[in-house]
């Protein structure tokens, strides 16, 4: 079955509470992989998958998973989920607390960086930036939406600050890993992880936020995909007025169209700041995060992308080419390896073009 179709089927299983079918499909898929034993064990131990397993604690998770995870090899590029299983293992051997889990993941991220591997989660300086943005939102236990759970690092960071987190992950195996991580640190009740593509899930998640929207939305996937998420966020009214929209990887994955929209096209809708950050896996690896405060909403009958008194300025040609190149790189990363030198080359080209339009850190 094609990957996208399988993900849609698993999302439906979760939404319709067909948990036994969901568990069966995931276990069969994991077992069919080369060296998929550890991943199959994660599926079987996943705390939220079967009703009888909800509430599984750190001791039980360790007993179920660590013997298999400790037998797995260290990171291997050719093995699916090798890095993510190592992240889970590093968390399970640590104390069952949010701080210990984050430090264990940061430590592994630094080790991966020494091997020339992108850690992928928003740790270190990126986590500090996200938490600073979250600290400014008002209300007790503010409702936060994350698009791109990965293994749960940012969800832990936000929940530890007191937020109630709703997070979306397209990859069902990463959902299982994230739920195990969250159960280990005792945050399952504060973080709800949903399986599926944001395009399909965001309309459903409006029911959770209601008319008030989310106080903070954190976008953490490939930058070329952000425009479709932003369009849905605006159409559905998911970000509250005065709410904060944070986007990671806007330089590394060249979020050209997204940056143009929040910095140039809709200046009356967002007040945006670009912040320089570094990857946890390599302190010299520059990236940017954008932090946008939602300052105005579209009026009745208006397109979400146009504010009264502001013209819809289309994406310049150079920015459009960057957007296309980013999307091509995204597709390639799902099927093959993109070299660090190529990523650096594209970053430098994007940085030059962004700064020429006065988009960048101030």
C-alpha positions as CSV (number, residue, x, y, z in Angstrom):
1,X,0.0,0.0,0.0
2,X,1.4,3.5,-0.9
3,X,2.7,5.4,2.2
4,X,0.2,8.3,1.9
5,X,-2.7,5.9,1.6
6,X,-1.5,3.9,4.6
7,X,-1.2,7.0,6.7
8,X,-4.7,8.1,5.8
9,X,-6.0,4.6,6.7
10,X,-4.3,4.7,10.1
11,X,-5.6,8.2,10.8
12,X,-9.2,7.0,10.1
13,X,-8.6,4.0,12.4
14,X,-7.5,6.4,15.2
15,X,-10.4,8.8,14.6
16,X,-12.9,6.0,14.6
17,X,-11.3,4.2,17.6
18,X,-10.5,1.1,15.6
19,X,-7.5,0.5,17.8
20,X,-7.1,-3.2,17.4
21,X,-7.1,-2.8,13.6
22,X,-4.6,0.1,13.9
23,X,-2.3,-1.9,16.2
24,X,-2.5,-4.8,13.8
25,X,-1.6,-2.7,10.7
26,X,1.3,-1.0,12.5
27,X,2.7,-4.2,13.9
28,X,2.6,-5.9,10.5
29,X,4.2,-2.9,8.8
30,X,7.0,-2.7,11.4
31,X,7.7,-6.4,11.3
32,X,8.0,-6.3,7.5
33,X,10.9,-3.8,7.8
34,X,14.5,-4.9,7.9
35,X,15.4,-5.1,11.7
36,X,11.9,-4.0,12.5
37,X,11.7,-5.9,15.8
38,X,12.3,-2.8,18.0
39,X,9.8,-0.8,16.1
40,X,7.2,-3.5,16.5
41,X,7.8,-3.6,20.2
42,X,7.2,0.2,20.4
43,X,3.8,-0.4,18.6
44,X,2.9,-3.1,21.1
45,X,3.9,-1.0,24.1
46,X,2.5,2.3,22.8
47,X,0.5,3.6,25.8
48,X,-2.5,5.1,23.9
49,X,-3.0,2.5,21.3
50,X,-5.1,-0.1,23.2
51,X,-7.5,0.9,25.8
52,X,-6.1,-1.5,28.4
53,X,-2.7,0.1,28.1
54,X,-3.6,3.7,28.8
55,X,-1.8,5.0,31.8
56,X,1.3,2.8,31.3
57,X,4.1,4.2,33.5
58,X,7.9,4.4,33.2
59,X,8.7,1.1,34.9
60,X,6.4,-0.9,32.7
61,X,7.6,0.9,29.5
62,X,11.2,0.2,30.5
63,X,10.4,-3.5,31.0
64,X,8.6,-3.7,27.7
65,X,11.1,-1.8,25.5
66,X,14.6,-1.5,27.0
67,X,15.7,-5.1,26.5
68,X,15.0,-4.8,22.8
69,X,16.2,-1.2,22.4
70,X,19.5,-2.0,24.2
71,X,20.2,-4.7,21.6
72,X,19.7,-2.3,18.7
73,X,22.8,-0.9,16.9
74,X,23.8,2.7,17.1
75,X,22.7,5.0,14.4
76,X,22.8,3.6,10.8
77,X,21.7,5.8,7.9
78,X,20.3,2.9,5.9
79,X,17.9,1.7,8.6
80,X,14.5,3.4,9.0
81,X,13.9,5.0,12.4
82,X,17.4,4.2,13.6
83,X,17.9,7.7,15.0
84,X,14.4,7.9,16.5
85,X,14.7,4.5,18.3
86,X,18.0,5.8,19.8
87,X,16.2,8.9,21.0
88,X,13.6,6.7,22.7
89,X,16.3,4.5,24.3
90,X,18.2,7.6,25.6
91,X,14.9,8.9,27.2
92,X,14.0,5.5,28.8
93,X,17.4,5.1,30.5
94,X,17.1,8.6,32.0
95,X,15.1,9.6,35.0
96,X,11.4,9.8,34.2
97,X,11.2,13.6,34.3
98,X,10.7,16.2,31.6
99,X,14.1,17.9,32.3
100,X,16.0,14.6,32.3
101,X,14.3,13.5,29.0
102,X,15.2,16.8,27.3
103,X,18.8,16.7,28.5
104,X,19.1,13.0,27.3
105,X,17.8,14.0,23.8
106,X,20.0,17.1,23.7
107,X,23.0,14.9,24.6
108,X,22.2,12.4,21.8
109,X,21.6,15.3,19.4
110,X,25.1,16.6,20.1
111,X,26.5,13.1,19.5
112,X,24.6,12.8,16.2
113,X,26.1,16.1,15.2
114,X,29.6,14.9,15.7
115,X,28.7,12.1,13.3
116,X,27.4,14.7,10.7
117,X,23.8,13.9,11.3
118,X,20.9,16.4,11.7
119,X,19.2,15.9,15.1
120,X,15.9,17.2,13.6
121,X,14.3,18.2,16.9
122,X,14.2,21.8,18.1
123,X,16.6,21.5,21.0
124,X,19.2,23.8,22.5
125,X,18.9,27.4,21.3
126,X,15.7,26.6,19.4
127,X,14.0,25.3,22.5
128,X,15.0,28.4,24.4
129,X,13.4,30.6,21.6
130,X,10.2,28.6,21.5
131,X,9.9,28.7,25.3
132,X,10.5,32.4,25.4
133,X,7.7,32.9,22.8
134,X,5.4,30.6,24.9
135,X,6.1,32.5,28.1
136,X,4.5,35.6,26.6
137,X,1.1,34.1,25.9
138,X,-1.7,34.8,28.4
139,X,-4.0,32.6,30.3
140,X,-3.9,29.6,32.6
141,X,-2.9,26.4,30.9
142,X,-2.9,28.0,27.4
143,X,-3.9,25.8,24.5
144,X,-1.0,25.2,22.1
145,X,-1.0,23.5,18.7
146,X,2.2,21.9,17.3
147,X,2.4,20.8,13.6
148,X,5.2,18.2,13.5
149,X,5.5,16.2,16.7
150,X,8.6,14.1,15.7
151,X,9.6,12.4,18.9
152,X,8.0,14.8,21.4
153,X,10.8,17.1,22.4
154,X,9.0,20.4,21.8
155,X,5.7,19.0,23.2
156,X,7.5,18.2,26.4
157,X,9.1,21.7,26.6
158,X,5.7,23.4,26.1
159,X,3.8,21.1,28.5
160,X,6.4,21.5,31.2
161,X,5.7,25.3,31.0
162,X,2.1,24.6,31.8
163,X,0.5,24.5,28.4
164,X,-2.1,22.0,27.2
165,X,-0.6,20.8,23.9
166,X,-2.3,19.4,20.8
167,X,0.2,18.0,18.4
168,X,0.0,16.5,14.9
169,X,2.4,13.9,13.4
170,X,1.9,12.3,9.9
171,X,4.2,9.3,10.6
172,X,2.3,6.7,12.7
173,X,5.6,5.2,14.0
174,X,6.8,8.6,15.2
175,X,3.5,9.0,16.9
176,X,4.1,5.7,18.8
177,X,7.6,6.8,19.8
178,X,6.4,10.3,20.9
179,X,3.6,8.8,23.0
180,X,6.0,6.4,24.7
181,X,8.4,9.3,25.5
182,X,5.5,11.4,26.9
183,X,4.2,8.5,29.0
184,X,7.7,8.0,30.4
185,X,7.9,11.6,31.7
186,X,4.3,11.7,32.9
187,X,2.9,14.2,30.4
188,X,0.4,12.1,28.5
189,X,-2.5,13.9,30.2
190,X,-1.1,17.3,29.0
191,X,-0.2,16.4,25.5
192,X,-2.6,14.9,22.9
193,X,-0.8,13.4,19.9
194,X,-2.9,13.0,16.7
195,X,-1.9,10.8,13.7
196,X,-2.4,12.2,10.3
197,X,-1.5,15.0,7.8
198,X,-2.1,18.5,8.9
199,X,-4.3,19.1,5.8
200,X,-6.7,16.5,7.1
201,X,-6.4,17.0,10.8
202,X,-6.5,20.8,11.3
203,X,-10.2,21.1,10.4
204,X,-11.0,18.5,13.1
205,X,-8.7,20.2,15.6
206,X,-10.7,23.4,15.5
207,X,-13.3,21.6,17.6
208,X,-10.8,21.5,20.4
209,X,-9.9,25.2,20.3
210,X,-13.4,26.4,19.5
211,X,-13.9,30.0,18.5
212,X,-11.1,31.3,20.7
213,X,-8.3,29.5,18.8
214,X,-4.9,28.4,19.9
215,X,-2.7,30.9,21.9
216,X,0.4,29.6,20.2
217,X,1.0,27.5,17.1
218,X,4.4,25.9,16.5
219,X,5.2,24.8,12.9
220,X,8.1,22.3,12.8
221,X,8.3,20.5,9.5
222,X,9.8,21.3,6.1
223,X,9.6,25.0,5.3
224,X,8.1,24.5,1.8
225,X,5.1,23.0,3.4
226,X,4.3,26.0,5.7
227,X,2.2,28.0,3.2
228,X,-0.5,25.3,3.0
229,X,-0.6,25.1,6.8
230,X,-0.7,28.9,7.2
231,X,-3.6,29.0,4.7
232,X,-5.6,26.5,6.8
233,X,-4.7,28.2,10.0
234,X,-6.1,31.5,8.6
235,X,-9.2,30.0,6.9
236,X,-10.2,28.1,10.1
237,X,-9.3,30.9,12.5
238,X,-7.0,28.6,14.5
239,X,-4.7,31.3,15.8
240,X,-6.3,33.6,18.3
241,X,-6.0,37.4,17.9
242,X,-2.8,38.3,19.8
243,X,-1.6,34.7,19.5
244,X,1.9,33.7,18.5
245,X,2.9,31.7,15.4
246,X,6.4,30.2,15.7
247,X,8.1,28.5,12.7
248,X,11.3,26.5,12.9
249,X,13.8,25.7,10.1
250,X,12.8,28.8,8.0
251,X,16.4,29.2,6.7
252,X,17.6,25.6,6.7
253,X,14.6,24.3,4.8
254,X,14.1,27.6,2.9
255,X,10.6,28.7,3.9
256,X,10.5,31.3,1.2
257,X,6.8,31.7,0.5
258,X,5.9,31.5,4.2
259,X,8.4,34.2,5.1
260,X,7.2,36.4,2.3
261,X,3.7,36.2,3.6
262,X,4.3,36.8,7.3
263,X,7.0,39.5,6.7
264,X,6.0,41.3,3.4
265,X,2.7,40.3,2.0
266,X,0.5,40.7,5.1
267,X,2.3,43.4,7.2
268,X,-1.0,44.4,8.8
269,X,-1.8,40.9,10.0
270,X,1.5,39.8,11.6
271,X,4.3,41.5,13.5
272,X,7.2,39.2,12.7
273,X,10.6,38.8,14.2
274,X,13.3,36.6,12.7
275,X,15.7,35.1,15.2
276,X,19.1,33.5,14.5
277,X,19.5,30.1,16.2
278,X,21.8,27.1,16.0
279,X,21.1,23.4,15.8
280,X,21.6,21.3,18.9
281,X,23.6,18.9,16.8
282,X,26.1,21.5,15.7
283,X,26.6,24.9,17.3
284,X,28.0,26.4,14.1
285,X,25.0,25.4,12.0
286,X,23.0,28.6,11.6
287,X,19.3,28.5,11.2
288,X,16.4,31.0,11.7
289,X,13.1,30.8,13.6
290,X,10.3,33.2,12.9
291,X,8.0,34.5,15.7
292,X,4.9,36.2,14.4
293,X,2.2,37.9,16.6
294,X,-1.3,37.8,15.0
295,X,-2.3,41.4,15.1
296,X,-5.3,41.6,12.7
297,X,-7.9,39.2,11.4
298,X,-9.6,39.2,7.9
299,X,-12.9,40.9,7.8
300,X,-16.2,39.2,6.7
301,X,-16.0,38.1,3.1
302,X,-12.3,38.8,2.8
303,X,-9.7,36.3,1.7
304,X,-7.6,35.2,4.7
305,X,-4.5,36.4,2.9
306,X,-5.6,40.0,2.3
307,X,-6.2,42.6,5.0
308,X,-8.2,45.8,4.4
309,X,-6.0,48.5,3.0
310,X,-3.2,46.1,2.0
311,X,-2.5,44.8,-1.5
312,X,-1.8,41.2,-2.2
313,X,1.9,41.4,-3.2
314,X,2.8,38.3,-5.1
315,X,6.0,36.3,-4.5
316,X,9.0,37.7,-6.4
317,X,10.7,35.5,-9.0
318,X,13.8,34.8,-7.0
319,X,11.7,33.8,-3.9
320,X,9.6,31.6,-6.1
321,X,12.6,29.8,-7.4
322,X,13.8,29.3,-3.8
323,X,10.4,27.9,-2.9
324,X,10.6,25.4,-5.8
325,X,14.1,24.3,-4.9
326,X,13.1,23.8,-1.3
327,X,10.2,21.6,-2.3
328,X,12.5,19.5,-4.6
329,X,14.9,19.0,-1.7
330,X,12.0,17.9,0.6
331,X,11.0,15.3,-1.9
332,X,14.5,14.1,-2.3
333,X,15.1,13.8,1.4
334,X,12.2,11.3,1.7
335,X,13.8,9.0,-0.9
336,X,17.5,9.6,-0.6
337,X,20.3,11.5,1.2
338,X,20.8,15.2,0.6
339,X,24.4,16.2,1.3
340,X,25.3,18.7,4.0
341,X,27.2,20.8,1.4
342,X,24.2,21.1,-0.8
343,X,22.0,22.2,2.1
344,X,24.6,24.8,3.0
345,X,24.8,26.0,-0.5
346,X,21.0,26.5,-0.7
347,X,21.0,28.2,2.7
348,X,23.6,30.7,1.7
349,X,21.7,31.5,-1.5
350,X,18.4,31.9,0.4
351,X,20.0,34.0,3.1
352,X,21.4,36.4,0.5
353,X,18.0,36.8,-1.2
354,X,16.1,37.1,2.1
355,X,18.4,39.8,3.4
356,X,18.2,41.8,0.1
357,X,14.5,42.1,0.9
358,X,15.2,43.1,4.5
359,X,13.9,39.7,5.8
360,X,16.2,38.3,8.4
361,X,17.5,38.8,12.0
362,X,17.6,42.5,13.0
